[in-house]
Amino acid sequence: MLSIPLGLPEFKVIKQELLSYGYAIHVEKTETQERCPHCGFATSSVHDRRTRKVRDLAIFHQPVYLFVKVKRYRCWNCSQVFSASLESIPPNQHYTNRFCEYLYELCEGSTIQEVSRKQRIPYTTLERIYYSIASKKAKERQTAIEASSQEGMVLSLDEIAVKKGHQYETVLMDAKAGSVMGMHADRQCDSAINLLSQNILSKEMVQTVILDMWEPYHKAVRALFPSASIVIDKYHVVQKVTQALDQARKEFSPLKKARYLLLKGCEKLRKDQRRRLDDILEEYPVLSIAYYLKELFRDFYRTDGYNEAKERLEEWIQLAKQSPFASFQQAANTLERWKEPILSYFLCPYTNARIEGTNHKIKNIKRRAYGYRNLERFRLRVFLECTGNTTGSQAA
């Protein structure tokens, strides 16, 4: 039989054999003396020996089982009988620590049910192992986040739908690191306040918060971080304008198939697409007003400097209000209401791009498990898998 180091220094190998169900390795602890857990007295008096069957990491895709000869000692001082302690095997467990870690890593990007089937381990056992390790890693990561917190933090706050029927979760992210800091039920002001209060140790550390135009989030941030700068995500702002153009397009029934040409950036169109777009705008001159308003607003975000951006935004709002389309007039009123946090982007150019990408990953976590009945476990999964640059490798 091929000889391979076991990699567990506390054991010495007595015998190894290949059986029908895998490798069987008989081991015993190298130490011959133990300290009594009751009185602390060291003893080497062996009371009896018992054998534990423990599963370990596989070798060449074959399961490995350790048959550990556990000595039970009798203390010379207090006469109590106790078992030898094992560093690599938890008490009353049938798996080594490193095998449990391996199972935990297998569950990253997969489901407990799938790993349970492949490893031939009862689902409830694997579930207990996974969430036991996950709870420890979550505490470690929370401690690491608190230790690395410093002034000038940039936070990102957004919602994600977890169930049909408008059931949302609020997601808090460190925009610089790209890591999820926490989640909370629904997207109301109180929920956002609870989420921010639980995860931010010092209000003075927060410099900027990136939001969409959902009023309860703004109310929560102003209540907790009055000195922080609020930036409205530019993609949500541009979306308001493109939606206004789409509403204007719908007023012209022959243009059902022209949506792509009108909404896509002019510089990204092919030559044939540009010719088709020019023909449409020439045929519908009123619609060309809406199209050029959209392109003019895209140029607004290419502006250098706060003052010039402010002038351009005010100019665009006036032009949109004078347009013949109610959708653009409504968009202009919305942008005028949120003018200051929109312009804050030019002082702190952060967006919600990372949290939107993370929301896609969160949805994948939900989909691969076909949903979660226990939302606390769902939040735990998200917290551990969406780590961004907080750690060198993902701690799922």
C-alpha positions in Angstrom: 0.0 0.0 0.0 1.2 3.5 -0.8 2.5 5.4 2.2 1.4 9.0 2.6 2.0 11.3 5.6 -1.1 11.7 7.7 -0.4 15.3 8.5 -1.7 15.1 12.1 1.4 15.4 14.3 -0.5 14.4 17.5 -1.0 10.9 16.1 1.2 8.0 15.2 0.0 5.4 12.6 -0.3 1.9 13.9 -1.8 0.2 10.8 -3.4 1.1 7.5 -5.6 -1.0 5.2 -7.8 -0.6 2.2 -11.4 -1.8 2.7 -14.5 -1.8 0.5 -15.7 1.5 1.9 -12.3 3.3 1.8 -9.0 3.6 3.6 -8.9 2.6 7.3 -6.0 4.0 9.3 -5.5 2.9 12.9 -3.8 5.6 15.0 -3.1 6.5 18.6 -1.9 9.7 20.3 1.8 10.1 20.7 1.6 11.7 24.2 1.7 9.2 27.0 0.8 11.7 29.8 -2.4 13.8 30.2 -3.4 16.6 32.6 -6.5 16.0 34.6 -9.3 18.4 33.7 -10.7 18.3 37.2 -7.6 19.0 39.4 -4.9 19.8 36.8 -2.6 17.0 38.1 -0.6 15.2 35.3 -1.0 11.5 35.1 0.1 8.6 32.9 -2.0 5.9 34.6 -4.2 4.3 31.8 -7.6 3.2 33.0 -8.7 1.6 29.7 -8.7 2.2 25.9 -11.6 2.8 23.5 -11.7 3.1 19.7 -13.3 6.0 17.9 -14.1 5.9 14.2 -13.6 9.3 12.7 -13.8 10.4 9.0 -10.9 12.4 7.6 -9.9 14.0 4.3 -10.1 11.7 1.3 -7.0 10.2 -0.4 -7.2 9.8 -4.2 -11.0 10.3 -4.0 -11.3 7.4 -1.5 -12.9 8.1 1.9 -10.5 7.9 4.8 -11.5 6.7 8.3 -9.3 7.0 11.3 -9.7 4.4 14.0 -8.4 6.3 17.0 -7.4 4.4 20.1 -8.4 6.8 22.8 -6.8 6.3 26.2 -8.8 7.0 29.3 -6.7 8.0 32.3 -7.3 7.7 36.0 -6.0 10.7 38.0 -3.5 9.8 40.8 -4.6 12.8 42.7 -8.4 12.9 42.6 -9.1 9.4 41.2 -11.3 10.8 38.4 -11.4 9.0 35.1 -11.1 11.2 31.9 -10.4 10.7 28.2 -7.3 12.1 26.5 -7.9 15.4 24.7 -7.5 15.5 20.9 -6.6 18.7 19.1 -7.7 17.6 15.7 -11.0 15.9 16.7 -13.7 17.7 18.6 -15.4 15.9 21.5 -18.3 13.6 20.6 -17.7 14.2 16.9 -17.3 11.8 14.0 -15.2 14.1 11.8 -11.8 15.7 12.1 -11.6 19.5 12.3 -9.9 19.7 8.9 -12.6 17.6 7.3 -15.2 19.9 8.7 -13.4 22.8 7.2 -13.2 21.0 3.9 -17.0 20.4 4.0 -17.5 24.1 4.8 -15.5 25.1 1.8 -17.4 22.7 -0.5 -20.6 24.5 0.5 -19.2 27.8 -0.8 -20.9 28.5 -4.1 -23.0 25.3 -3.7 -25.8 24.0 -1.5 -25.7 21.9 1.6 -28.0 19.3 -0.1 -25.6 18.9 -3.0 -22.5 18.5 -0.8 -24.4 16.1 1.4 -25.3 13.9 -1.6 -21.8 13.9 -3.0 -20.0 13.3 0.3 -22.7 10.8 1.5 -23.2 12.7 4.8 -26.6 13.2 6.4 -28.1 16.6 5.5 -28.8 17.5 9.1 -25.2 16.7 10.1 -23.7 18.7 7.3 -26.1 21.6 8.1 -25.0 21.6 11.7 -21.3 21.5 10.7 -21.7 24.3 8.1 -23.6 26.8 10.3 -21.4 26.0 13.3 -18.3 27.1 11.4 -20.1 29.9 9.6 -21.1 31.5 12.9 -17.5 31.5 14.1 -16.3 32.9 10.8 -18.9 35.6 10.9 -17.8 36.8 14.3 -14.2 36.8 13.1 -15.1 38.8 10.0 -17.2 41.3 12.1 -14.2 41.8 14.4 -11.9 42.3 11.4 -14.3 44.9 9.9 -14.5 46.8 13.2 -10.7 46.7 13.6 -10.1 48.0 10.1 -12.7 50.8 10.3 -11.2 54.2 9.9 -12.2 57.8 9.1 -13.4 58.6 5.6 -15.7 55.6 5.2 -17.9 55.5 2.1 -21.1 53.5 2.6 -23.5 52.3 0.0 -27.2 51.5 0.8 -29.6 49.7 -1.5 -32.5 47.2 -1.4 -33.0 43.8 -2.9 -36.2 41.8 -3.4 -36.0 38.5 -1.6 -39.6 37.3 -2.3 -42.5 38.1 -4.6 -45.0 40.6 -3.3 -42.5 43.4 -2.6 -40.6 41.8 0.2 -37.3 43.6 0.4 -34.0 43.4 2.4 -31.8 46.5 2.9 -28.1 45.8 2.1 -25.3 47.9 3.6 -21.9 47.8 1.8 -18.5 49.4 2.3 -18.2 51.1 -1.1 -14.4 51.2 -1.0 -13.8 47.5 0.0 -16.9 46.2 -1.9 -17.9 44.1 1.1 -21.4 43.6 2.5 -21.5 44.8 6.1 -25.0 43.7 6.9 -28.6 43.2 5.9 -32.0 44.0 7.5 -35.6 43.3 6.8 -37.7 45.6 4.5 -36.5 49.1 3.3 -38.2 51.5 5.7 -36.5 54.3 7.7 -36.4 52.4 11.0 -34.9 49.3 9.4 -32.1 51.4 7.8 -31.4 53.1 11.1 -31.2 49.8 12.9 -28.9 48.4 10.2 -26.6 51.4 10.2 -26.5 51.6 14.0 -25.6 47.9 14.4 -22.7 48.0 11.9 -21.2 51.5 12.3 -19.3 52.0 15.5 -18.6 55.7 15.1 -20.7 58.3 13.3 -17.7 60.5 12.7 -16.0 57.8 10.5 -18.6 58.1 7.8 -17.8 60.6 5.1 -20.1 59.7 2.3 -23.2 57.6 1.8 -24.4 56.6 -1.7 -28.1 56.1 -2.2 -30.8 56.1 -4.8 -33.8 58.4 -4.5 -35.7 56.4 -1.9 -36.7 59.0 0.7 -36.7 56.7 3.8 -32.9 55.9 3.3 -32.2 59.6 3.0 -34.1 60.3 6.2 -32.2 57.6 8.1 -28.8 58.8 6.9 -29.6 62.4 7.8 -30.7 61.3 11.3 -27.5 59.3 12.0 -24.8 61.0 10.0 -25.8 64.7 9.8 -22.3 65.7 8.7 -21.9 63.0 6.0 -22.2 63.9 2.3 -25.1 62.1 0.5 -24.5 61.2 -3.1 -27.3 59.9 -5.4 -26.1 57.1 -7.6 -25.7 58.5 -11.1 -27.1 55.3 -12.8 -30.4 55.8 -11.0 -30.5 59.5 -12.2 -29.7 58.6 -15.8 -32.4 55.9 -15.6 -35.0 58.6 -14.8 -34.1 60.4 -18.0 -34.0 57.3 -20.2 -37.4 56.2 -18.8 -38.7 59.7 -19.7 -37.4 59.1 -23.3 -39.0 55.7 -23.4 -42.4 57.2 -22.3 -42.1 59.8 -25.1 -41.3 57.1 -27.7 -44.5 55.2 -26.7 -46.5 58.2 -27.9 -45.5 57.2 -31.4 -47.0 53.8 -32.2 -44.8 53.0 -35.3 -41.7 53.2 -33.1 -42.2 50.0 -31.1 -39.0 48.5 -32.5 -36.9 51.7 -32.1 -36.4 51.5 -28.4 -32.9 50.1 -28.6 -31.7 52.8 -31.1 -33.1 55.6 -29.0 -32.0 54.5 -25.5 -28.5 53.3 -26.5 -25.6 55.9 -26.4 -25.1 57.5 -29.8 -21.3 56.7 -29.7 -22.1 53.0 -29.3 -24.2 52.6 -32.4 -22.9 51.1 -35.6 -23.0 53.1 -38.9 -26.2 51.4 -40.1 -27.9 51.9 -36.8 -26.9 55.6 -36.9 -28.4 56.0 -40.3 -31.6 54.3 -39.1 -31.7 56.6 -36.0 -31.2 59.7 -38.2 -34.1 58.6 -40.4 -36.3 58.2 -37.3 -35.5 61.6 -35.9 -36.0 63.3 -39.3 -39.4 61.6 -39.7 -40.4 62.5 -36.1 -38.9 65.9 -35.3 -40.8 66.3 -32.0 -39.2 63.1 -30.8 -35.8 64.4 -31.6 -36.3 66.9 -28.8 -36.6 64.1 -26.3 -33.6 62.3 -27.8 -31.3 65.3 -27.6 -32.4 66.0 -24.1 -31.3 62.4 -23.2 -27.9 62.9 -24.9 -27.5 66.3 -23.3 -28.0 64.8 -19.9 -25.4 62.1 -20.6 -23.0 64.9 -21.4 -23.8 66.4 -18.0 -22.1 63.5 -16.2 -18.9 64.0 -18.3 -18.5 67.5 -16.9 -15.3 68.4 -15.0 -15.9 70.4 -11.9 -18.8 71.1 -9.5 -19.7 74.6 -10.7 -19.9 73.7 -14.4 -21.9 70.7 -13.6 -24.3 72.8 -11.5 -24.8 75.2 -14.4 -25.4 72.4 -16.9 -27.9 70.6 -14.6 -29.9 73.8 -14.0 -29.9 74.5 -17.8 -31.1 70.9 -18.5 -33.9 71.2 -16.0 -35.2 74.4 -17.6 -35.0 72.8 -21.1 -36.8 69.7 -19.9 -39.6 71.7 -18.3 -40.1 73.5 -21.6 -40.3 70.3 -23.6 -43.7 69.1 -24.9 -43.4 65.8 -23.1 -44.9 65.3 -19.6 -42.5 62.5 -18.8 -39.5 64.9 -19.2 -41.3 67.6 -17.2 -41.8 65.1 -14.4 -38.1 64.0 -14.6 -37.0 67.6 -14.4 -39.1 68.2 -11.2 -37.6 65.1 -9.7 -34.0 66.1 -10.5 -34.6 69.6 -9.2 -35.8 68.2 -5.9 -32.7 66.0 -5.6 -30.3 68.6 -7.2 -27.8 68.9 -4.3 -27.2 65.1 -3.7 -27.0 64.6 -7.5 -24.3 67.3 -7.7 -22.4 65.8 -4.8 -21.2 63.2 -7.2 -18.7 65.7 -8.6 -17.2 66.2 -5.2 -17.2 62.5 -4.3 -17.3 60.4 -7.5 -18.6 57.1 -6.1 -21.6 55.1 -7.5 -23.7 52.1 -6.4 -22.1 50.0 -9.2 -20.4 47.6 -6.7 -23.6 47.1 -4.6 -25.7 46.5 -7.8 -23.2 43.8 -8.9 -23.3 42.4 -5.4 -27.1 42.3 -5.5 -26.8 40.1 -8.5 -24.5 37.7 -6.5 -27.0 37.8 -3.6 -29.8 36.8 -6.0 -27.6 33.9 -7.2 -27.1 32.8 -3.6 -30.9 32.7 -3.2 -31.5 31.0 -6.5 -29.1 28.1 -6.0 -30.9 27.2 -2.8 -34.3 27.7 -4.3 -35.0 30.4 -1.6 -34.4 30.5 2.1 -37.1 29.9 4.7 -34.7 31.1 7.4 -33.7 34.7 6.5 -31.1 34.8 9.2 -29.2 32.0 7.5 -29.6 33.8 4.2 -28.1 37.0 5.7 -25.3 34.9 7.2 -24.5 33.4 3.8 -24.5 36.8 2.1 -22.3 38.3 4.8 -19.7 35.6 4.4 -19.7 35.2 0.6 -19.8 38.9 -0.4 -16.6 40.0 1.2 -15.1 42.1 -1.6 -11.5 43.1 -0.7 -11.9 42.7 3.0 -9.9 39.5 3.0 -7.4 37.9 0.7 -9.8 35.1 -0.1 -13.5 34.6 0.3 -14.6 33.4 3.6 -17.9 31.8 2.7 
